[in-house]
Amino acid sequence: MPTTPNIEAITTEVMNYLNAFTTKKSIGRPQIITAISKAVERLYTPMDAFMSSNNIQTIDLTNYVNVERLFAGANPFSSLDLSPLVNLKHLELFNLNGTMTSVDLSNNTALEIVNFQFSYGINSIDVSALVNLKELNIGSTSISALNISTNTLLEKLVFNNNTLSTLNISNNPLLTYLDFGGNVLSSAEIDSILATLVANNLNNGYVSLGGNNAPGSQGLTDKTTLEGRGWTVMVNS
């Protein structure tokens, strides 16, 4: 459910409103009701919805249009319609344990952070409409392929412990955190990823490619280049 402001915050708002009256005699029941109403209206903005670990299989989100952050992980969802959440910026659907295999995000174009980690039933995801996406975590899912060509603002990508065999990051020039460990990336793919990161010319990043094939000679050269720029680079030897 959306979060509510604490009592102290409401009390402070009420007192600020009532202090505007010059005398105590001018404060009656109508003024107090108005003060409380204004306090709640000011403080209660339904921008967060917390529904994690509630044993929910499905939920009607029609009245959650203003929600910007949805935390609904660890639920046995059989389906989930996120289309009403046009203002959603942060989506946490980690550790899902239901029968749902995918989620339609095409109407959630404001999303900046998406987390499906440990949701083993999820086997596909389409993020092509998420042009504002900055962080994506789909580690330890059943997703084996990903197209991030339209996600040009992406800064962090976690796609570890899956069966990923290829990934093109050439349209993601802002990536500074990548975890692709524990996949089936070939040496050529490893070399391509490292070469792209070198070409992006960013400093102080992190890339984990361990648990895949080892890089080739050019990949090792690019690894050294990145480390010289302050990167942490993890690869198989």
N, C-alpha and C positions, 0 to 999 in steps of 0.2 A: 504494500500500500504506500501512497505518497507519504513522505515524512511530514510531521507537524512541528511547529516551533515550540520551544520549551516554555514553561510557565513564566520563568523569569523574563524572557524576552517579551512575552505578551504583556506582562505587568508593567514593564518599562515603557512600552508603547502606549498603554492605557494612561499611565501617569503623565506622560508627556502631553497627551491630548487634554487631559483634565486640568493640568497646570495652566492652560491658556485661559481658564475662567478666572475672573477677578475675585469672586467670593465663593465660599463653600455653599452659600444658599442658592447659588445659581446652578448647582450640580444636583440633578435629580436622576430618577430612574432612566428617563429617555437619554440623558447625556451619557450615563454609564454604559447603556446598551450600545449607543453610537460609538463610544470610545473602544469598546471591545470589538465591535464589528470592524472598525477601521484598523485596529491592531492586527486582527486575524487576516484581513484583506491585504495588509501591507506585508505581513510576515509569511503567510501561508501561500507559497507559490508552488504548485504541484509539479516540480521539475525532476524530482527523484521518485522512483518507484522501486521498492524493495520486496521481492517475491521469492527470494532464494530459499531452497530447502523447505518447500511448503507442500510437497507431494501433489503438485498441480499437473494435470494432464493436458488441459487446454484452458484458455482464459480469453474473455472478451475485453479488448483494449480500446474499444470505441471511444470511451470517455477519457482517454489518456493522451489527448492530442498535444497538450503542453509539456509532456514528459520529455526531458532531455537526457536522463540517465536511467537505464533500466537494468536492474540486477535481478536476474531470474535463473541463476544457475542451480545445479543439483536438483532438478525437477524431472519427473518422468513424462515429459511432453510427448503427446502423440501428434500434435499439430500446434502451430503458433502463427497467428496472423499479425504481423507487425505493421501492416499498411497504414493504420490510423496514426502512427507515431511519426508524423512528418517533421517534427522538430528534434527527433532523437539524435544525440551526438555520441553517446557512450552506451555500448551494449555488452553486457556480461552474461553469457550463456555457457559458462564453464561446467564441466562435469555433469552434463545431461545424461540421463539414464533411461530414457523412454524409447519409443519406436520411431520417433521423428528422424529422418535422414538428411533433411535439408531445410533451409529457411530462406524465404523470399525477402531480399533486402532492397528490391528495386525501387520502393517508394520511400526509402530512408536515406535520401541523398545527403542529408546533413551529417551523417555519421562520420566521426573522427577516430573513434576507438572501438574495436570489435574483438571480443575474446570468446573463443569456442574451445579452449584448451581442455583436454581430458574428456571431451564429448565424443566418445568412440563411435557412436551411432551415426554421426554426421559424416557423410561420404562425398558431399559436393557443396560448393559455395560459389556464388556468382557475385563478385564485388565490382563489376564493371560500371555500375551506376554510382558508386561511392567515390566521387571525384574529390571529396574533402578528406578522405581517409588518411590518417597519419600513423595509426598503430593497428596491426592485425596479428592476432595470436590464434593459430589453428594447429598448434602442436598436439601430438597424441590424439589425433582424430583418425578417421578412415579416408580422409581426403588425399588423393594421389596426384592431382593436377590443379594448377592455379594460373589464372590469367590476371596479371596486375598491370597491364599495359596502359590503362586509363587512370591509374592511381598515382599520379605524378607527385603528389605531396607526401607519399609514404616515407616515414622515417624509421619505423621499427617493424620488422617482420619475423615472427616466430613460426617455423614450419618444421619442427623437429619430430623425430620418432614416428615418421609416416613411411610411405613408399614412394616418395618423390624421386623421379628420375630425370626431370628437366625443368628448368625455370628461367625465364627471360626477365632480367631486371634492367634492361637497357633504357626503359622509360621511367625509371625511378631514381633520379639523380640525387635525392635527398637522403637515401638510406644510409644510416650510420649504425644500425643494430640489426644484425641478421643471425638467426640461429636455424641452420638447416642440418644440424647433427642427427645422425641415426637414420639416414635415408639411403637411397641407392643411386646417388649421383655418380656419373662416370668421371674419369680424370679430365676428359674434355670439358664437361660441364663445370667442374671445379675451376679449371683454368679460365673458362669464360666468365664466371662470376667474379673471380679475383681481378681479371683484366678490366671488367666494367667498373669495379670499385676504384681501381687505380685511375681510370679515365675520369671518374667523377671528381677526383681531386679534393676529397674531404679529409679532415683530420680527426683523430681521437675517436675512432669508431670501434666496433666489436663485430667480429664475424666468426661463427662456429660452423666448421664443415667437417668435423670429426665424425667417425662412424660411416663415412662414405669412402669412395676410392681416393687414393692419394693424388695430389696434383702432379702435373708434369713439370718439366724443367722451367717453362715459362711461368707456370703457376707459382713455383717456388721463388722465382725472381720477383714476381708481383707481390708475393707474401712479404718478402724483405722490404720492398718499397713501401707497402702499407705500414709495416711496423716502424719504419723510419718516420712515418707521419703520425705516430702515436696510436696506431690501431693495435688491438689485441686480435691475433689471427690464430685460430685453432684448426689444424688439418691433420689427416693421417700421414704418417711418415712412410 
